[in-house]
Amino acid sequence: MKLAFAGLGVMGFPMAGHLAAAGHEVRAYNRSPEKAARFAAERGGRAFSTAAEAADGCDALILCVGKDEDVRAVVGEALGALKPGALVVDHTTTSAKLAREIAAEAAATGRAFVDAPVSGGQAGAEKGVLTAMLGGAEEACARAEDLIGAYCKTVQRIGEPGAGQLAKMVNQICIAGVVQGLAEAAHFAKRAGLDTEAVAAAISKGAAQSWQMDNRWSTMVEGRFDFGFAVDWMRKDLGLVLDEARSNGARLALTALVDQFYAEVQAMGGRRWDTSSLVARLERD
């Protein structure tokens, strides 16, 4: 297929690379043009200076950008340039409201839209084992699944447009609570004078086990926070969660508290630290 891929950051670059490796023609666009140029040089395809040029005559547009306004800008520029009947797949974590708006805009032009936020981080993108949560019409989601299988191990349609974004919010609620619990556990173990490796070896085989424990316990104990998804991005996502909760009446006391803890980490200079850095605020003297 002839594909436009917008957003070549730590996630988008390897995702687009998997599509090129699968034999698709990938037309790369990034707000910072040097990233698109590097993609074309290293992974093949072509780099374009505008989203409209990249999308011209394409079968699909795939986005992995930063915020709602970034998605609006790219889709607003590129939608009309796509082939009639083309598919737009958005991997950006955005508001559900935006997903519904763009789905309607795409339908009005004879094109299809799927919101498809992902979980798995940079490592998952590089290994091609991401999980995608889809919102959109069944036919559009089936088309998207065939395409994004190049870098997703698990693809699940959740419901109509916006449902994928709501599912990603659920994902972030779970992560926020688990990481805060793990941070407190690691902090407690150190203050109690325990052998933290022995503790992890014991409790990670029981009910306390989690992906975060398996992958972040030792680095949290060591104070190393350079492992992917940044605090700035987590706060953006939790902001979306809390906005949605104000609309639907969900009571998210723990999520709101952890969001404020992340604000403290930002104030400590940890804006680009990964999300496991919650433990850092507990280790301050």
Summary of the structure (lengths in Angstrom):
residues: 285
radius of gyration: 19.9
end to end distance: 56.0
largest distance: 64.7
contacts: 995
relative contact order: 0.10
helix: 56%
strand: 15%
